Structure formats: C-alpha cells, structure tokens
Amino acid sequence: MSRVASVKPLSGFRIEVRFNDETAGELNLSERLFGPVFEPLARDPELFRQVSVDELGAVCWPNGADLAPDSLYRQLRGEPAGTDRKPPGDGEGRRAGT
C-alpha cells in the first residue's frame, strides 16, 4: 500500500498530497469537515493549516483528526471508495461493519 510522503495545506480547505509512489494531487476537504473531530478544522483555518503526516502515513492534525491514506489514494486516482474490500460470501466471512 502506498503511504503519504507529504501533505501541504492550500486555500479553501484543500490539501496537496504526494504518495511515496509519486501519485499526487489536490483534494478539496470542505465537504468532509463535519463531526466533532473535523468541525474545529472548518472553523479555524489556522488549525487546518497545521496538517501533517503521522508515522503511519496518515494525514493528520494536532486536534486528533486524521484521514486514512488508502481513501485519499483512491480519491486521487479516481477510484470508487471501498474497492479493496471483498464482497460477502468470498469465503472469508463478513467483517464487522460491512
């Protein structure tokens, strides 16, 4: 799995993300900034600009908000969400929450 190599905050609640395989692009997060962890980022542009990459390769902020690298990678490549999951009945059983 590719890991986030770098992230840079941009205006308008967008980020520029680069993965270790050189996949890169801009993502608009304005529609994703809801809920108790992400709403502070929408209210405070300075907090949003403190985006970084953690030791696991996730995009994160000082308030504990984070975004999974696999989801960001699929979004940059134009792939639908959840393409790495196997359908129920594939011999592995269902996973919790699916």
RATAPE-V57613 format. One record per pair of residues at least 12 apart in sequence whose C-alpha atoms are under 6 Angstrom apart, sorted by the first residue. I is the first residue (numbers start at 1). J is the second residue. D is the distance in whole Angstrom. If there is no record, write none. Layout:
# RATAPE-V57613
I,J,D + I,J,D
This chain:
# RATAPE-V57613
3,19,5 + 3,20,6 + 3,57,5 + 4,18,6 + 4,19,4 + 4,57,5 + 5,18,6 + 5,19,5 + 5,20,5 + 6,18,5 + 9,49,5 + 13,29,6 + 13,30,5 + 14,27,5 + 14,28,4 + 14,29,6 + 15,27,5 + 37,65,5
